[in-house]
Amino acid sequence: MKFLYFIILTNLLFNTFCFSQALDSLPVIYVPGIMGSPLYDDLNNNNQLIPDEKSWFGIQFFTGSLLLQPNGVDPNGSYNIKVAPLRNDAANTLRNELEDVPMDLFKGFFNNMEASGYLLDDYDDDHSEGENLFCFTYDWRKNNVTNAELLSNFIDSVLAWTGAVQVNLVGHSMGGTVSKTCIKQFDKSRIKNMVFIGTPHLGAPEVLTVMLKGKLFEWLNFVNEIEWLTARVLARNLPSCYQMIPSSSYFDLNLKNGVSTDIGIYSECFQLPNGNYVNHSQLISYLTTYQSCLVENLNIALLNSSEIFKELIDTVDFGNIEVVNIVGHNQWTIGKNRVIAGGPPFYCNTIEYSRNLNGDFTVPVRSAELINNMIFEHTYYIPGFIHSDLPGSQQTLEILLGIFADPPNYNFPQYSAPPVSYKDVTVNVENEFDFRKSFNLSQNYPNPFNPHTTIKYEVPIAASVSLKVFDVLGREVATLINEEKSVGSYEITFYAGNLPSGAYFYQLKADSFIETKRMILMK
């Protein structure tokens, strides 16, 4: 009998707890950032997408299938790019895409939300099952204004499918910019909560690294520090890239807020070959005359129109929307790009970048935390996660379930304290190790090589270390190290064996440290 009373009491307490934590029943729409939506070249134009047609991220990326004309709208060829998944394409649903790049990055977010009671959209026209978790995929190459209109239409569709009167919107990275533009230009009363996660409200210097150097974004870990000509060619005519170049507010040091110090480091965003740093207007002026090689120079029309766009969303009237801003920190983040002038015979300019800012590895803290050039009430700081992992973290889930509860909870003091400095990163608080300065991966020697080369690396603390070699398609061709290493300097010989001539990449991982370098095999 006592056991029965215990069961009854346990159930009562459990049900009371669940009731107090009940979800507000509103549908949630997740908006991924740039490069976060899969794009296919539907060669047969039959609305049935197959792996061989995948252009982002798939083999067709290297064929130039995603290139746009200088107007940033029209395709550079006769192809039919479509955003996946397509509704009623039973062979390729949202669940399928979450198992493959690029959407596998967000699998943690959707898994967490489903485990908390949400039901994922199955991408057909039957909405009687009660789906309330949706993803707005879009063509991230295009103008954010265009995608904001499509998002507005998608919100209307979700409201019609679910019978709800409002939605909760979650925008990650540039997805937050798309969402903010939608709120600026369309009916904001349809949105209850707007959650920004790692959104570059003031832009991100890494975009300049991508456009001028050809470095792809951090989530493509096997190409983390590598120059890709294909990326430079693609970025030249993408409105979305220009719209994320650091804005005038990024350079305005009068906008310092909160307790963070060392604001002056943000003025070191862009350095000329003569050593001088530029302000915002000087940066835009310099970019209009930037001389590259092998690739056409920047698109001046898109550069100028992007400045108009950034002014458009510099301030947004959110009305009655509850704005929640989640900022990642304690990861070394690109904050400076320095132009390296090329010498004869080609005089090719390139970019040397520095991870000198506190952020989430992609977006600096200050750019992520300032909305309308101020810090909003519900701003939360989550340390230790790189940009792509932030949406799927348990800390983010805790915040989301709180604000989506009925009644909502916006009180998270454990995440309310901003970092003390915009520049200081402490990976290990107890020992105060600076991973950027302590771990080191050296350039292989000799390079080019045939068939042997030596790779040296340094480990400042005992750590689990892996050193792997990849080909240009990101396929692993060798694992050189995968074990615990004590403090010390190491070197290892890589034997290429029967591998064909060409470029290869070797990557060192140690806890949260990742560095990749290129080497050339020449037989």
C-alpha positions in Angstrom: 0.0 0.0 0.0 2.8 2.4 0.9 4.3 1.6 -2.5 1.0 2.5 -4.2 0.9 5.8 -2.3 4.4 6.5 -3.4 3.5 5.9 -7.1 0.5 8.2 -6.8 2.5 10.9 -5.1 5.3 10.6 -7.7 2.8 10.9 -10.6 1.1 14.0 -9.0 4.5 15.7 -8.5 5.6 14.7 -12.0 2.4 16.0 -13.6 2.5 19.2 -11.7 6.1 19.8 -12.8 5.2 19.0 -16.4 2.2 21.3 -16.2 4.4 24.1 -15.0 6.8 23.5 -17.8 4.2 23.0 -20.5 5.1 24.3 -23.9 3.1 27.3 -25.2 1.9 25.2 -28.1 3.1 27.7 -30.7 4.9 26.3 -33.7 8.7 26.9 -33.9 10.4 27.9 -37.1 14.2 27.4 -37.4 16.0 29.6 -39.9 19.6 28.4 -40.7 22.4 30.8 -41.7 24.4 31.2 -44.8 25.4 27.8 -46.4 23.0 26.1 -44.0 20.4 25.1 -46.6 21.1 22.3 -49.2 20.9 23.3 -52.8 20.4 20.9 -55.7 20.7 21.2 -59.5 17.4 19.4 -60.4 18.8 18.3 -63.8 15.6 16.5 -64.8 13.3 19.3 -63.5 11.1 16.6 -61.9 11.0 17.8 -58.3 12.7 14.5 -57.3 16.1 15.3 -55.8 18.8 12.7 -55.8 22.3 12.7 -54.3 24.1 13.1 -57.6 22.2 16.5 -58.1 23.5 18.0 -54.9 25.3 21.2 -55.5 25.7 22.4 -51.8 27.5 20.6 -50.4 28.2 18.0 -53.1 30.5 17.3 -56.0 28.7 19.8 -58.3 30.0 22.6 -56.1 33.3 22.3 -57.9 31.7 22.5 -61.3 30.5 26.1 -60.8 26.8 25.1 -60.9 26.0 27.7 -58.1 27.5 30.7 -59.8 25.4 33.8 -60.3 25.5 36.6 -62.8 26.7 40.0 -61.6 23.2 41.1 -60.8 23.2 38.5 -58.0 19.9 37.0 -59.2 20.2 35.1 -62.4 22.1 31.8 -62.8 25.3 31.7 -64.7 24.1 28.9 -67.0 21.1 26.7 -67.9 20.5 24.9 -64.7 17.7 24.5 -62.2 18.9 25.1 -58.6 16.3 24.1 -56.0 16.3 24.4 -52.3 15.9 21.1 -50.4 13.9 19.5 -49.1 11.0 19.8 -51.6 7.6 19.3 -50.1 6.1 16.0 -51.1 9.4 14.6 -52.2 9.1 11.4 -50.2 12.6 10.2 -51.1 14.3 13.3 -49.6 12.6 14.8 -46.6 13.8 17.1 -43.9 14.8 14.0 -41.8 16.9 12.8 -44.7 18.7 16.1 -45.1 19.4 16.3 -41.4 21.6 13.2 -41.9 23.9 14.9 -44.5 25.8 18.1 -44.9 25.1 20.9 -44.5 22.0 20.3 -42.3 23.6 17.7 -40.1 25.0 20.6 -38.2 21.5 21.3 -36.9 20.5 17.8 -36.1 21.3 18.4 -32.4 18.8 21.3 -32.3 16.0 19.3 -33.9 16.7 16.2 -31.8 16.7 18.3 -28.6 13.4 19.9 -29.6 11.7 16.6 -30.5 12.9 15.0 -27.2 11.2 18.0 -25.5 7.8 17.3 -27.1 7.9 18.9 -30.5 6.9 17.1 -33.7 9.1 17.6 -36.8 7.5 18.6 -40.1 7.5 15.6 -42.4 7.3 17.7 -45.5 4.1 16.5 -47.0 0.7 18.2 -47.3 -0.9 16.2 -44.5 -0.7 18.4 -41.4 -3.3 16.6 -39.3 -0.6 14.9 -37.3 0.1 18.0 -35.3 3.6 19.0 -36.6 4.8 22.1 -34.8 8.6 22.1 -35.5 9.5 23.6 -38.9 12.7 24.6 -40.8 12.7 27.4 -43.4 15.4 26.4 -45.9 16.2 29.0 -48.6 18.7 30.0 -51.3 21.3 31.6 -49.1 23.2 33.0 -52.1 20.4 35.5 -52.7 19.5 38.9 -51.3 18.3 38.8 -47.7 15.4 41.0 -48.6 14.2 38.4 -51.1 14.6 35.6 -48.5 12.8 37.7 -45.9 9.8 37.8 -48.1 9.9 34.1 -48.6 10.1 33.6 -44.9 7.1 35.8 -44.4 5.2 33.6 -46.8 6.4 30.5 -45.0 5.1 31.9 -41.7 1.7 32.4 -43.2 1.8 28.8 -44.4 2.8 27.4 -41.0 0.0 29.4 -39.4 -2.5 27.9 -41.9 -1.2 24.4 -41.4 -1.3 24.5 -37.6 -4.2 26.9 -36.9 -1.9 28.9 -34.6 -2.1 32.7 -34.5 1.6 33.2 -33.8 5.0 31.4 -34.2 8.2 31.4 -32.3 11.1 32.2 -34.7 14.7 31.0 -34.1 17.3 32.5 -36.4 20.9 31.1 -36.4 23.7 33.2 -37.8 22.5 34.9 -41.1 19.2 33.3 -40.5 18.8 35.9 -37.8 19.5 38.6 -40.3 16.8 37.1 -42.6 14.4 37.0 -39.7 15.2 40.6 -38.7 14.6 41.8 -42.2 11.3 39.9 -42.3 10.2 41.7 -39.0 11.3 45.0 -40.4 9.3 44.7 -43.6 6.3 42.5 -42.8 3.6 41.8 -40.2 5.4 41.4 -36.9 2.3 40.6 -34.9 2.6 37.0 -36.2 5.7 36.4 -34.1 5.7 35.9 -30.3 9.4 35.3 -29.6 12.4 36.1 -31.9 15.4 34.1 -30.8 18.8 35.1 -32.3 21.6 32.6 -32.0 25.1 33.8 -33.0 23.7 36.4 -35.4 26.3 38.8 -36.8 24.1 41.9 -36.2 27.1 44.2 -37.1 28.6 41.8 -39.7 31.6 39.5 -39.4 35.2 40.0 -40.5 35.3 36.3 -41.6 33.2 37.2 -44.5 36.0 39.3 -45.9 38.3 36.4 -45.4 36.0 34.2 -47.5 35.5 36.8 -50.2 39.2 37.9 -50.6 41.1 34.8 -49.6 38.7 31.9 -50.4 38.5 30.5 -46.9 35.3 28.6 -46.3 33.3 28.7 -43.1 34.4 26.9 -39.9 31.8 24.2 -40.0 33.6 22.6 -43.0 36.3 21.4 -40.6 38.4 19.6 -43.0 39.0 22.8 -45.0 39.1 25.1 -42.0 42.2 27.2 -42.9 42.4 26.6 -46.6 42.2 29.0 -49.6 39.7 27.7 -52.2 39.5 29.5 -55.5 36.0 28.1 -56.0 34.8 29.9 -52.9 36.2 33.3 -54.1 34.6 32.9 -57.5 31.3 32.0 -56.0 31.3 34.7 -53.4 31.9 37.5 -55.9 28.3 37.7 -57.0 26.5 36.6 -53.8 24.5 39.5 -52.3 24.3 37.6 -49.0 28.1 37.8 -48.5 28.3 41.5 -49.2 25.4 42.1 -46.7 27.5 40.5 -43.9 30.6 42.7 -44.4 31.1 44.6 -41.1 28.8 47.6 -41.0 29.5 51.2 -39.9 28.2 50.3 -36.5 30.9 47.6 -36.2 33.5 50.4 -36.3 31.7 52.8 -34.0 33.5 52.5 -30.7 31.0 54.7 -29.0 28.6 51.8 -29.0 30.5 50.0 -26.2 28.0 48.4 -23.8 27.9 46.2 -20.8 31.1 45.4 -18.8 33.3 44.3 -21.7 36.6 46.1 -22.1 39.2 46.4 -24.9 36.7 47.8 -27.4 39.5 49.3 -29.4 40.5 46.0 -30.9 37.5 46.2 -33.1 39.1 49.1 -35.0 41.7 46.6 -36.3 39.3 44.9 -38.6 41.1 45.6 -41.8 44.8 46.5 -42.4 46.4 47.7 -45.5 49.9 46.6 -46.7 51.4 49.8 -45.4 50.3 48.8 -41.9 47.5 51.3 -41.6 44.0 50.3 -40.3 41.0 51.6 -42.0 37.6 52.9 -40.8 34.3 51.8 -42.3 34.2 54.3 -45.2 37.8 53.7 -46.0 37.2 49.9 -46.0 34.3 50.2 -48.5 36.4 52.6 -50.7 39.3 50.2 -50.6 37.2 47.3 -51.6 35.9 49.1 -54.7 39.5 49.2 -56.0 40.8 45.9 -54.5 43.0 44.1 -57.1 43.0 40.4 -57.1 44.1 37.9 -59.7 42.8 34.7 -61.3 39.4 35.9 -60.3 37.5 39.1 -61.3 37.5 41.8 -58.6 34.6 42.5 -56.3 31.2 43.4 -57.6 30.9 47.1 -57.0 27.1 47.2 -57.6 26.5 44.5 -54.9 28.9 46.2 -52.6 27.1 49.5 -52.8 23.6 48.0 -52.5 24.7 46.0 -49.5 25.5 49.3 -47.7 21.9 50.4 -48.2 20.7 47.1 -46.9 22.8 47.3 -43.7 21.4 50.8 -43.0 17.9 49.3 -43.5 18.3 46.8 -40.7 20.6 48.8 -38.4 17.5 49.5 -36.3 14.3 47.4 -36.2 11.0 48.1 -34.5 10.2 44.7 -32.9 6.8 45.9 -31.5 5.5 43.4 -29.0 7.9 40.6 -30.0 10.0 39.3 -27.1 13.6 39.5 -28.4 16.0 36.9 -27.0 19.7 37.0 -28.1 22.1 34.1 -27.5 25.7 35.0 -27.9 28.6 32.5 -28.1 32.0 33.4 -26.6 35.3 31.9 -25.4 36.4 30.9 -28.8 39.1 32.6 -30.8 37.4 34.4 -33.7 38.6 36.1 -36.8 38.7 39.9 -36.1 41.5 41.1 -38.4 42.3 40.8 -42.1 45.6 42.1 -43.4 46.2 42.6 -47.1 49.4 41.0 -48.3 50.5 42.7 -51.5 51.7 40.2 -54.2 55.0 40.5 -56.0 56.1 39.7 -59.5 55.2 38.2 -61.9 51.5 38.1 -61.0 51.2 40.7 -58.2 48.4 38.7 -56.6 47.0 40.2 -53.4 45.9 37.8 -50.7 44.7 38.1 -47.1 46.4 37.1 -43.8 43.8 36.8 -41.1 44.1 36.7 -37.3 41.9 35.1 -34.7 42.3 38.0 -32.2 38.7 38.4 -30.9 36.5 36.7 -28.4 33.5 35.1 -30.0 32.1 31.8 -31.2 34.9 31.1 -33.7 32.9 32.9 -36.5 31.0 35.9 -35.0 32.7 38.3 -32.6 31.0 38.9 -29.3 30.2 42.6 -29.9 28.7 41.9 -33.3 26.4 39.2 -31.8 25.4 41.1 -28.7 24.4 44.5 -30.1 20.9 44.7 -31.6 19.8 48.2 -32.7 23.2 49.2 -31.4 22.3 48.2 -27.8 22.1 45.1 -25.6 18.6 43.9 -25.2 17.2 42.7 -21.8 17.1 39.0 -22.7 20.7 38.6 -23.8 22.4 35.4 -22.8 26.1 34.4 -23.1 27.1 30.7 -23.7 30.8 29.9 -23.5 32.8 27.2 -25.2 30.8 26.3 -28.3 31.8 27.0 -31.9 29.3 28.8 -34.1 27.7 25.8 -35.7 27.3 23.9 -32.4 25.7 26.7 -30.5 22.0 25.9 -31.6 22.3 22.3 -30.5 23.8 22.9 -27.1 22.0 21.9 -23.9 22.4 25.5 -22.7 20.5 26.8 -25.7 17.9 24.2 -25.2 17.4 25.2 -21.6 16.8 28.8 -22.6 14.5 27.9 -25.5 12.3 25.6 -23.3 12.1 28.3 -20.7 10.9 31.1 -23.1 8.6 28.7 -25.0 7.0 27.5 -21.7 3.5 28.5 -20.5 4.1 30.7 -18.6 7.4 31.7 -20.1 10.6 32.0 -18.1 13.2 34.6 -19.2 15.3 34.4 -16.1 18.6 32.7 -16.7 21.2 34.4 -14.4 23.7 31.7 -15.1 23.9 33.0 -18.7 23.5 36.7 -18.2 27.0 37.8 -17.5 28.9 39.0 -20.6 32.6 38.2 -20.9 34.9 40.7 -19.2 36.9 41.5 -22.4 36.1 41.5 -26.1 39.6 40.0 -26.7 40.4 37.6 -23.9 39.7 33.9 -24.3 40.5 31.5 -21.5 40.0 27.9 -22.7 41.1 26.4 -19.4 40.1 28.7 -16.6 42.1 26.8 -14.0 45.4 26.8 -15.9 44.7 29.9 -18.1 46.0 28.2 -21.2 45.6 30.1 -24.5 45.1 27.4 -27.1 45.7 29.8 -30.0 49.2 30.5 -28.7 50.1 27.2 -27.2 49.0 24.4 -29.5 50.9 24.6 -32.8 50.8 22.9 -36.1 53.9 23.6 -38.4 54.0 23.6 -42.1 55.2 20.3 -43.4 58.8 20.0 -44.8 59.7 19.5 -47.5 56.7 20.9 -49.4 56.2 20.0 -52.2 57.3 16.5 -51.4 57.7 13.0 -52.9 56.9 10.6 -51.3 57.9 11.5 -47.7 57.3 14.7 -45.7 57.6 15.6 -42.0 54.9 17.3 -39.9 55.7 18.9 -36.5 53.3 19.9 -33.8 53.3 21.1 -30.2 51.1 20.0 -27.3 51.1 22.4 -24.2 48.9 20.2 -22.0 48.0 16.5 -22.0 45.2 16.1 -24.5 43.5 13.7 -27.0 45.2 14.5 -30.3 44.3 13.5 -33.8 46.3 14.3 -37.0 44.6 13.3 -40.2 45.2 13.8 -44.0 42.4 14.6 -46.4 42.2 15.0 -50.2 40.6 18.0 -51.9 37.1 16.5 -51.6 37.5 16.1 -47.9 37.9 12.4 -47.9 40.2 11.0 -45.2 43.2 9.3 -46.7 45.3 8.7 -43.6 45.2 8.9 -39.8 48.7 9.7 -38.6 47.9 10.2 -34.9 44.8 9.4 -32.8 45.7 9.0 -29.2 46.4 10.8 -25.9 49.6 12.9 -25.9 51.5 14.4 -23.0 53.1 17.8 -23.1 55.9 18.1 -25.7 57.0 18.7 -29.2 56.4 16.0 -31.8 57.1 15.2 -35.4 55.8 12.4 -37.7 56.6 11.3 -41.2 53.8 11.0 -43.7 54.4 8.6 -46.5 52.2 9.2 -49.5 52.5 5.7 -51.0 50.3 5.3 -54.0 48.4 8.5 -53.6 48.2 10.6 -56.8 49.9 13.9 -57.2 48.0 17.0 -56.0 47.0 19.0 -53.0 46.3 17.4 -49.7 45.3 18.8 -46.3 46.5 17.8 -42.9 44.5 18.7 -39.8 45.4 18.7 -36.1 42.6 18.4 -33.5 43.2 18.7 -29.8 40.2 19.3 -27.6 38.7 22.5 -29.0 41.8 23.4 -31.0 41.6 22.8 -34.8 44.2 23.8 -37.4 44.5 22.7 -41.0 47.4 23.2 -43.5 47.9 22.4 -47.2 50.7 20.3 -48.7 51.6 19.4 -52.2 52.5 15.9 -53.4 54.5 16.1 -56.7 55.5 12.8 -58.3 
